[in-house]
Amino acid sequence: MSGIFLKFSAAKTGGASAANVKYITRETATAADERALYMHNLDQLKGADYRETRTNSIAYAESRLDDEQARSRNNPKESRTHYRAILSFDRTEDTDKAREMAKEWLQKNFKEAKAIVSIHQDRDHTHAHVWIDARNRNDRKLQLDNRAFKNLDTSWARIYAKEYGKHYLKEHMEKKQETKNYKKALREGRHNAPRPNRARQDKKPIFIERERNNYGYNQNRLGNNQHTNAVRLHALKAREPDLSRASHAHDAAAREAIGAIHEVKKLHHGIGEAHGANQRADREFKNSIRELIDTRHSFEELGGRIDRLRDSTKDEPKRNSPER
C-alpha cells in the first residue's frame, strides 16, 4: 500500500522477533546501505559495516525474545516481547531524510524505548520498518495507553505534513474520522455501511499471507544475499539448553524466595504478637506498681492514725489523775 499511513502492532511470546528483524534488514530492501539503519538507544549494536550491524541486531532480538519468554512464565500478563510499526511515504524519499523522520517519530512517542529502524527502498514508495523492544532502557515494560496508541498515526501525519504540506494532516484526519464512523456503524449493526476507500477488500487467507510476508514469518523472501554471522547464530542455538537450565533454576529460586517470604511474614506476625504481649505485661506491671504505691500510702496513713491514737492514749492518764 502506498501513501501516507502508519501500521502498529504488539507481538507476544512466540512472536518471531528475530525473524522480523532479519526480514526488515534484508539487503534486497535496503541495498545494504548503512544509512538505512538507525539504532534508537541501541548504539552498542552498531558494527563496522552494514552486515555486522544487521547480525548484531538479529542476535539482540533473539536474546530479548528468550529473556521475555523466561519472564512471562512467571508473569503471563507481561507476555509482550516487542512492537512493530511501518511508517509509509507516498513517494520515493532520500534515505537520510526518511531515517530522520522516523527518528523524530520515535523521539516523540518512544523516547526511552530501544528500537531498530530500517528504511526500505525496494518499492515505488519509501517506507520505514520499526522494531521496538517491549522494555525501555531502564528495563521497564513500555506502557501505551489507549489515547497514546490512537495518536501514533496522527503523530506521523503531523511530521509528514511539516515536511510536505499541511493538507496531508487534513486528509489524514478526514480519513481517520471516516474509518471511525464506519466502525461505529458496524457496532450499531449497520453492516451495509459504505466501506472507507482506504480499507482493504482482502479475503482472510490473503490478509493472513500478506501479514506473514510483511512481518517476517516467511523466511523464503529473504533471498540468497542475506549474510548473517553463522557462528554467532549457531552459538545462540547452542545456548538453548543453558537457557532452559537457567530458566528452571530461576523458577526454583523464585519458589524458594516465595517460601522465604512466607517465613518472614510468619516471623513478623510472631514478633507482632510478642510485642503485643510485652505491651500488655508492661501495662500490668505499671498497674501493679501503682497499686503498691497506693497500698504504701494507705499504710502510711494508717501508721499516722495509729501514732496519733497512741499519743492521745498517753495523755489520757494525766488528765484523769487527782490533784493533790
TORKOL-4160 file (C-alpha; in steps of 0.2 Angstrom, whole numbers, padded with zeros to 4 digits, m for minus):
324
<pt num="1" X="0000" Y="0000" Z="0000"/>
<pt num="2" X="0007" Y="0017" Z="m0005"/>
<pt num="3" X="0003" Y="0034" Z="0003"/>
<pt num="4" X="0005" Y="0041" Z="0020"/>
<pt num="5" X="0000" Y="0028" Z="0034"/>
<pt num="6" X="0006" Y="0020" Z="0049"/>
<pt num="7" X="0003" Y="0002" Z="0055"/>
<pt num="8" X="0007" Y="m0003" Z="0073"/>
<pt num="9" X="0005" Y="m0019" Z="0082"/>
<pt num="10" X="0011" Y="m0028" Z="0098"/>
<pt num="11" X="0019" Y="m0046" Z="0097"/>
<pt num="12" X="0018" Y="m0058" Z="0112"/>
<pt num="13" X="0029" Y="m0073" Z="0117"/>
<pt num="14" X="0031" Y="m0084" Z="0102"/>
<pt num="15" X="0031" Y="m0070" Z="0090"/>
<pt num="16" X="0045" Y="m0071" Z="0078"/>
<pt num="17" X="0056" Y="m0057" Z="0085"/>
<pt num="18" X="0072" Y="m0061" Z="0077"/>
<pt num="19" X="0064" Y="m0066" Z="0061"/>
<pt num="20" X="0056" Y="m0049" Z="0060"/>
<pt num="21" X="0072" Y="m0040" Z="0062"/>
<pt num="22" X="0080" Y="m0052" Z="0049"/>
<pt num="23" X="0066" Y="m0048" Z="0037"/>
<pt num="24" X="0066" Y="m0029" Z="0039"/>
<pt num="25" X="0085" Y="m0028" Z="0037"/>
<pt num="26" X="0086" Y="m0039" Z="0022"/>
<pt num="27" X="0098" Y="m0032" Z="0009"/>
<pt num="28" X="0086" Y="m0033" Z="m0005"/>
<pt num="29" X="0076" Y="m0020" Z="0003"/>
<pt num="30" X="0090" Y="m0008" Z="0009"/>
<pt num="31" X="0104" Y="m0012" Z="m0003"/>
<pt num="32" X="0115" Y="m0014" Z="0012"/>
<pt num="33" X="0115" Y="0004" Z="0014"/>
<pt num="34" X="0122" Y="0009" Z="0031"/>
<pt num="35" X="0112" Y="0025" Z="0031"/>
<pt num="36" X="0096" Y="0014" Z="0030"/>
<pt num="37" X="0098" Y="0008" Z="0048"/>
<pt num="38" X="0095" Y="0018" Z="0064"/>
<pt num="39" X="0098" Y="0011" Z="0082"/>
<pt num="40" X="0087" Y="0020" Z="0094"/>
<pt num="41" X="0095" Y="0019" Z="0111"/>
<pt num="42" X="0105" Y="0004" Z="0105"/>
<pt num="43" X="0121" Y="0011" Z="0099"/>
<pt num="44" X="0130" Y="m0005" Z="0106"/>
<pt num="45" X="0123" Y="m0014" Z="0091"/>
<pt num="46" X="0132" Y="m0003" Z="0078"/>
<pt num="47" X="0145" Y="m0013" Z="0069"/>
<pt num="48" X="0160" Y="m0010" Z="0057"/>
<pt num="49" X="0148" Y="m0012" Z="0042"/>
<pt num="50" X="0130" Y="m0015" Z="0037"/>
<pt num="51" X="0131" Y="m0034" Z="0039"/>
<pt num="52" X="0139" Y="m0033" Z="0056"/>
<pt num="53" X="0126" Y="m0021" Z="0062"/>
<pt num="54" X="0112" Y="m0032" Z="0055"/>
<pt num="55" X="0120" Y="m0048" Z="0063"/>
<pt num="56" X="0121" Y="m0039" Z="0080"/>
<pt num="57" X="0103" Y="m0033" Z="0078"/>
<pt num="58" X="0096" Y="m0051" Z="0074"/>
<pt num="59" X="0106" Y="m0058" Z="0089"/>
<pt num="60" X="0099" Y="m0045" Z="0100"/>
<pt num="61" X="0081" Y="m0048" Z="0096"/>
<pt num="62" X="0084" Y="m0067" Z="0098"/>
<pt num="63" X="0091" Y="m0064" Z="0116"/>
<pt num="64" X="0077" Y="m0052" Z="0120"/>
<pt num="65" X="0064" Y="m0065" Z="0115"/>
<pt num="66" X="0072" Y="m0078" Z="0126"/>
<pt num="67" X="0073" Y="m0066" Z="0140"/>
<pt num="68" X="0054" Y="m0061" Z="0139"/>
<pt num="69" X="0049" Y="m0079" Z="0137"/>
<pt num="70" X="0058" Y="m0084" Z="0153"/>
<pt num="71" X="0050" Y="m0069" Z="0162"/>
<pt num="72" X="0032" Y="m0072" Z="0155"/>
<pt num="73" X="0032" Y="m0090" Z="0163"/>
<pt num="74" X="0032" Y="m0081" Z="0180"/>
<pt num="75" X="0020" Y="m0067" Z="0175"/>
<pt num="76" X="0009" Y="m0071" Z="0160"/>
<pt num="77" X="0002" Y="m0054" Z="0159"/>
<pt num="78" X="0019" Y="m0047" Z="0154"/>
<pt num="79" X="0019" Y="m0058" Z="0138"/>
<pt num="80" X="0023" Y="m0043" Z="0125"/>
<pt num="81" X="0040" Y="m0046" Z="0118"/>
<pt num="82" X="0041" Y="m0032" Z="0105"/>
<pt num="83" X="0031" Y="m0019" Z="0095"/>
<pt num="84" X="0031" Y="m0017" Z="0076"/>
<pt num="85" X="0027" Y="m0002" Z="0065"/>
<pt num="86" X="0028" Y="0003" Z="0047"/>
<pt num="87" X="0029" Y="0022" Z="0043"/>
<pt num="88" X="0025" Y="0024" Z="0025"/>
<pt num="89" X="0028" Y="0038" Z="0012"/>
<pt num="90" X="0018" Y="0042" Z="m0004"/>
<pt num="91" X="0034" Y="0045" Z="m0014"/>
<pt num="92" X="0052" Y="0039" Z="m0015"/>
<pt num="93" X="0062" Y="0049" Z="m0002"/>
<pt num="94" X="0080" Y="0051" Z="0001"/>
<pt num="95" X="0086" Y="0038" Z="0014"/>
<pt num="96" X="0094" Y="0050" Z="0026"/>
<pt num="97" X="0078" Y="0061" Z="0026"/>
<pt num="98" X="0067" Y="0046" Z="0029"/>
<pt num="99" X="0078" Y="0040" Z="0043"/>
<pt num="100" X="0077" Y="0057" Z="0052"/>
<pt num="101" X="0058" Y="0057" Z="0050"/>
<pt num="102" X="0057" Y="0040" Z="0058"/>
<pt num="103" X="0069" Y="0045" Z="0071"/>
<pt num="104" X="0058" Y="0061" Z="0075"/>
<pt num="105" X="0043" Y="0049" Z="0077"/>
<pt num="106" X="0052" Y="0038" Z="0089"/>
<pt num="107" X="0058" Y="0053" Z="0099"/>
<pt num="108" X="0041" Y="0060" Z="0101"/>
<pt num="109" X="0032" Y="0043" Z="0105"/>
<pt num="110" X="0045" Y="0031" Z="0112"/>
<pt num="111" X="0059" Y="0042" Z="0118"/>
<pt num="112" X="0066" Y="0030" Z="0131"/>
<pt num="113" X="0062" Y="0014" Z="0121"/>
<pt num="114" X="0075" Y="0004" Z="0112"/>
<pt num="115" X="0071" Y="0002" Z="0093"/>
<pt num="116" X="0078" Y="m0003" Z="0076"/>
<pt num="117" X="0073" Y="0006" Z="0061"/>
<pt num="118" X="0076" Y="0000" Z="0043"/>
<pt num="119" X="0072" Y="0011" Z="0028"/>
<pt num="120" X="0066" Y="0001" Z="0013"/>
<pt num="121" X="0068" Y="0007" Z="m0005"/>
<pt num="122" X="0063" Y="m0008" Z="m0014"/>
<pt num="123" X="0046" Y="m0002" Z="m0020"/>
<pt num="124" X="0039" Y="0014" Z="m0029"/>
<pt num="125" X="0037" Y="0022" Z="m0011"/>
<pt num="126" X="0049" Y="0023" Z="0003"/>
<pt num="127" X="0044" Y="0016" Z="0020"/>
<pt num="128" X="0052" Y="0013" Z="0036"/>
<pt num="129" X="0050" Y="m0003" Z="0047"/>
<pt num="130" X="0052" Y="m0001" Z="0065"/>
<pt num="131" X="0056" Y="m0015" Z="0078"/>
<pt num="132" X="0053" Y="m0009" Z="0096"/>
<pt num="133" X="0059" Y="m0018" Z="0112"/>
<pt num="134" X="0045" Y="m0021" Z="0124"/>
<pt num="135" X="0056" Y="m0014" Z="0138"/>
<pt num="136" X="0064" Y="0003" Z="0138"/>
<pt num="137" X="0082" Y="0006" Z="0143"/>
<pt num="138" X="0078" Y="0006" Z="0161"/>
<pt num="139" X="0071" Y="m0012" Z="0159"/>
<pt num="140" X="0053" Y="m0007" Z="0162"/>
<pt num="141" X="0039" Y="m0013" Z="0151"/>
<pt num="142" X="0033" Y="0000" Z="0139"/>
<pt num="143" X="0016" Y="0007" Z="0144"/>
<pt num="144" X="0005" Y="0013" Z="0130"/>
<pt num="145" X="m0012" Y="0019" Z="0135"/>
<pt num="146" X="m0027" Y="0019" Z="0123"/>
<pt num="147" X="m0025" Y="0038" Z="0119"/>
<pt num="148" X="m0007" Y="0037" Z="0116"/>
<pt num="149" X="m0010" Y="0021" Z="0104"/>
<pt num="150" X="m0023" Y="0031" Z="0094"/>
<pt num="151" X="m0012" Y="0046" Z="0092"/>
<pt num="152" X="0003" Y="0036" Z="0085"/>
<pt num="153" X="m0003" Y="0038" Z="0067"/>
<pt num="154" X="m0008" Y="0056" Z="0069"/>
<pt num="155" X="0009" Y="0060" Z="0076"/>
<pt num="156" X="0017" Y="0053" Z="0060"/>
<pt num="157" X="0004" Y="0063" Z="0050"/>
<pt num="158" X="0010" Y="0079" Z="0059"/>
<pt num="159" X="0028" Y="0075" Z="0055"/>
<pt num="160" X="0024" Y="0071" Z="0037"/>
<pt num="161" X="0013" Y="0087" Z="0035"/>
<pt num="162" X="0028" Y="0098" Z="0042"/>
<pt num="163" X="0039" Y="0091" Z="0028"/>
<pt num="164" X="0027" Y="0090" Z="0013"/>
<pt num="165" X="0012" Y="0102" Z="0017"/>
<pt num="166" X="m0002" Y="0104" Z="0029"/>
<pt num="167" X="m0015" Y="0096" Z="0018"/>
<pt num="168" X="m0008" Y="0079" Z="0022"/>
<pt num="169" X="m0013" Y="0081" Z="0040"/>
<pt num="170" X="m0030" Y="0087" Z="0035"/>
<pt num="171" X="m0033" Y="0072" Z="0023"/>
<pt num="172" X="m0027" Y="0060" Z="0036"/>
<pt num="173" X="m0039" Y="0067" Z="0050"/>
<pt num="174" X="m0053" Y="0066" Z="0037"/>
<pt num="175" X="m0049" Y="0048" Z="0033"/>
<pt num="176" X="m0047" Y="0044" Z="0051"/>
<pt num="177" X="m0065" Y="0051" Z="0055"/>
<pt num="178" X="m0072" Y="0041" Z="0040"/>
<pt num="179" X="m0065" Y="0025" Z="0047"/>
<pt num="180" X="m0071" Y="0029" Z="0065"/>
<pt num="181" X="m0089" Y="0032" Z="0058"/>
<pt num="182" X="m0088" Y="0015" Z="0048"/>
<pt num="183" X="m0083" Y="0006" Z="0064"/>
<pt num="184" X="m0097" Y="0014" Z="0074"/>
<pt num="185" X="m0110" Y="0009" Z="0060"/>
<pt num="186" X="m0104" Y="m0009" Z="0061"/>
<pt num="187" X="m0106" Y="m0009" Z="0080"/>
<pt num="188" X="m0123" Y="m0002" Z="0078"/>
<pt num="189" X="m0127" Y="m0017" Z="0066"/>
<pt num="190" X="m0127" Y="m0007" Z="0050"/>
<pt num="191" X="m0117" Y="m0019" Z="0040"/>
<pt num="192" X="m0121" Y="m0011" Z="0024"/>
<pt num="193" X="m0112" Y="0005" Z="0028"/>
<pt num="194" X="m0100" Y="0011" Z="0014"/>
<pt num="195" X="m0083" Y="0004" Z="0017"/>
<pt num="196" X="m0069" Y="0018" Z="0018"/>
<pt num="197" X="m0059" Y="0020" Z="0002"/>
<pt num="198" X="m0043" Y="0016" Z="0011"/>
<pt num="199" X="m0050" Y="m0001" Z="0019"/>
<pt num="200" X="m0043" Y="m0016" Z="0011"/>
<pt num="201" X="m0055" Y="m0028" Z="0002"/>
<pt num="202" X="m0044" Y="m0043" Z="0005"/>
<pt num="203" X="m0051" Y="m0060" Z="0010"/>
<pt num="204" X="m0045" Y="m0068" Z="0026"/>
<pt num="205" X="m0032" Y="m0080" Z="0018"/>
<pt num="206" X="m0025" Y="m0066" Z="0008"/>
<pt num="207" X="m0024" Y="m0055" Z="0023"/>
<pt num="208" X="m0015" Y="m0068" Z="0033"/>
<pt num="209" X="m0002" Y="m0072" Z="0020"/>
<pt num="210" X="0001" Y="m0053" Z="0017"/>
<pt num="211" X="0004" Y="m0051" Z="0036"/>
<pt num="212" X="0016" Y="m0066" Z="0036"/>
<pt num="213" X="0026" Y="m0058" Z="0022"/>
<pt num="214" X="0026" Y="m0041" Z="0030"/>
<pt num="215" X="0031" Y="m0047" Z="0047"/>
<pt num="216" X="0045" Y="m0059" Z="0044"/>
<pt num="217" X="0036" Y="m0076" Z="0045"/>
<pt num="218" X="0040" Y="m0081" Z="0028"/>
<pt num="219" X="0059" Y="m0083" Z="0028"/>
<pt num="220" X="0059" Y="m0088" Z="0010"/>
<pt num="221" X="0058" Y="m0070" Z="0005"/>
<pt num="222" X="0074" Y="m0066" Z="0012"/>
<pt num="223" X="0084" Y="m0070" Z="m0004"/>
<pt num="224" X="0101" Y="m0078" Z="m0006"/>
<pt num="225" X="0111" Y="m0062" Z="m0002"/>
<pt num="226" X="0106" Y="m0061" Z="0017"/>
<pt num="227" X="0123" Y="m0064" Z="0025"/>
<pt num="228" X="0122" Y="m0067" Z="0044"/>
<pt num="229" X="0136" Y="m0072" Z="0056"/>
<pt num="230" X="0133" Y="m0091" Z="0056"/>
<pt num="231" X="0145" Y="m0094" Z="0071"/>
<pt num="232" X="0135" Y="m0081" Z="0081"/>
<pt num="233" X="0118" Y="m0088" Z="0077"/>
<pt num="234" X="0124" Y="m0106" Z="0080"/>
<pt num="235" X="0130" Y="m0100" Z="0097"/>
<pt num="236" X="0113" Y="m0094" Z="0101"/>
<pt num="237" X="0106" Y="m0111" Z="0097"/>
<pt num="238" X="0119" Y="m0119" Z="0107"/>
<pt num="239" X="0114" Y="m0108" Z="0122"/>
<pt num="240" X="0096" Y="m0115" Z="0122"/>
<pt num="241" X="0100" Y="m0130" Z="0134"/>
<pt num="242" X="0109" Y="m0117" Z="0146"/>
<pt num="243" X="0094" Y="m0105" Z="0144"/>
<pt num="244" X="0082" Y="m0119" Z="0149"/>
<pt num="245" X="0093" Y="m0124" Z="0164"/>
<pt num="246" X="0094" Y="m0106" Z="0169"/>
<pt num="247" X="0075" Y="m0104" Z="0167"/>
<pt num="248" X="0072" Y="m0120" Z="0179"/>
<pt num="249" X="0085" Y="m0113" Z="0191"/>
<pt num="250" X="0076" Y="m0096" Z="0191"/>
<pt num="251" X="0059" Y="m0104" Z="0194"/>
<pt num="252" X="0067" Y="m0114" Z="0208"/>
<pt num="253" X="0074" Y="m0099" Z="0216"/>
<pt num="254" X="0058" Y="m0090" Z="0214"/>
<pt num="255" X="0049" Y="m0104" Z="0223"/>
<pt num="256" X="0062" Y="m0103" Z="0237"/>
<pt num="257" X="0061" Y="m0084" Z="0238"/>
<pt num="258" X="0042" Y="m0086" Z="0240"/>
<pt num="259" X="0044" Y="m0098" Z="0254"/>
<pt num="260" X="0056" Y="m0087" Z="0262"/>
<pt num="261" X="0044" Y="m0073" Z="0261"/>
<pt num="262" X="0030" Y="m0083" Z="0269"/>
<pt num="263" X="0043" Y="m0087" Z="0283"/>
<pt num="264" X="0047" Y="m0069" Z="0286"/>
<pt num="265" X="0028" Y="m0065" Z="0286"/>
<pt num="266" X="0025" Y="m0078" Z="0300"/>
<pt num="267" X="0040" Y="m0072" Z="0310"/>
<pt num="268" X="0034" Y="m0054" Z="0308"/>
<pt num="269" X="0017" Y="m0060" Z="0314"/>
<pt num="270" X="0025" Y="m0069" Z="0329"/>
<pt num="271" X="0035" Y="m0053" Z="0333"/>
<pt num="272" X="0019" Y="m0043" Z="0332"/>
<pt num="273" X="0011" Y="m0055" Z="0344"/>
<pt num="274" X="0026" Y="m0055" Z="0356"/>
<pt num="275" X="0026" Y="m0036" Z="0355"/>
<pt num="276" X="0008" Y="m0035" Z="0360"/>
<pt num="277" X="0011" Y="m0047" Z="0374"/>
<pt num="278" X="0025" Y="m0037" Z="0380"/>
<pt num="279" X="0014" Y="m0021" Z="0380"/>
<pt num="280" X="0001" Y="m0030" Z="0390"/>
<pt num="281" X="0014" Y="m0036" Z="0403"/>
<pt num="282" X="0021" Y="m0018" Z="0404"/>
<pt num="283" X="0003" Y="m0011" Z="0407"/>
<pt num="284" X="0000" Y="m0025" Z="0421"/>
<pt num="285" X="0017" Y="m0021" Z="0429"/>
<pt num="286" X="0013" Y="m0002" Z="0429"/>
<pt num="287" X="m0004" Y="m0006" Z="0437"/>
<pt num="288" X="0005" Y="m0017" Z="0450"/>
<pt num="289" X="0017" Y="m0003" Z="0454"/>
<pt num="290" X="0003" Y="0010" Z="0456"/>
<pt num="291" X="m0007" Y="m0002" Z="0467"/>
<pt num="292" X="0009" Y="m0005" Z="0478"/>
<pt num="293" X="0011" Y="0014" Z="0479"/>
<pt num="294" X="m0007" Y="0016" Z="0484"/>
<pt num="295" X="m0005" Y="0002" Z="0497"/>
<pt num="296" X="0010" Y="0011" Z="0504"/>
<pt num="297" X="0001" Y="0027" Z="0505"/>
<pt num="298" X="m0013" Y="0018" Z="0514"/>
<pt num="299" X="m0001" Y="0010" Z="0526"/>
<pt num="300" X="0007" Y="0027" Z="0529"/>
<pt num="301" X="m0009" Y="0035" Z="0533"/>
<pt num="302" X="m0014" Y="0021" Z="0544"/>
<pt num="303" X="0003" Y="0022" Z="0553"/>
<pt num="304" X="0000" Y="0041" Z="0556"/>
<pt num="305" X="m0018" Y="0037" Z="0563"/>
<pt num="306" X="m0010" Y="0024" Z="0575"/>
<pt num="307" X="0003" Y="0036" Z="0581"/>
<pt num="308" X="m0010" Y="0050" Z="0584"/>
<pt num="309" X="m0020" Y="0037" Z="0594"/>
<pt num="310" X="m0005" Y="0031" Z="0604"/>
<pt num="311" X="m0001" Y="0049" Z="0608"/>
<pt num="312" X="m0018" Y="0053" Z="0614"/>
<pt num="313" X="m0019" Y="0037" Z="0625"/>
<pt num="314" X="m0003" Y="0043" Z="0634"/>
<pt num="315" X="m0010" Y="0060" Z="0638"/>
<pt num="316" X="m0026" Y="0052" Z="0645"/>
<pt num="317" X="m0020" Y="0046" Z="0662"/>
<pt num="318" X="m0013" Y="0063" Z="0666"/>
<pt num="319" X="m0029" Y="0072" Z="0663"/>
<pt num="320" X="m0038" Y="0059" Z="0674"/>
<pt num="321" X="m0026" Y="0059" Z="0689"/>
<pt num="322" X="m0032" Y="0068" Z="0705"/>
<pt num="323" X="m0025" Y="0084" Z="0711"/>
<pt num="324" X="m0015" Y="0085" Z="0727"/>
